[in-house]
Amino acid sequence: MESYYAGVESRSHSFILERRMKDEGIVCEITYMPRQIMTDLCNLGVKFKDEYLNQAIDIIRHSGLPGCKLYREIVRPEGNYYYDVHI
């Protein structure tokens, strides 16, 4: 199972990004970021499924929110793995 997390610089940016994604038809949710990937930003982000990746990247690029980062999560029986996605 694959999901993506969009990390932002502040909690208010999480709510702004989530609203913009939902307005464009992306099924997403505000969530706490996994500790393995969130070290330098706020601990809230927006989580969405891989089927919305291309659309979400466009929204993030045009959002005007500084410092957005995107992470890919792969869930396996032996653990969760996270990868940085360059946008």
Secondary structure, 3 states (H helix, E strand, C coil): CEEEEEECCCHHHHHHHHHHHHHCCCCEEEEECCCCCCCCCCCEEEEEEHHHHHHHHHHHHHCCCCCCEEEEEEEECCEEEEEEECC
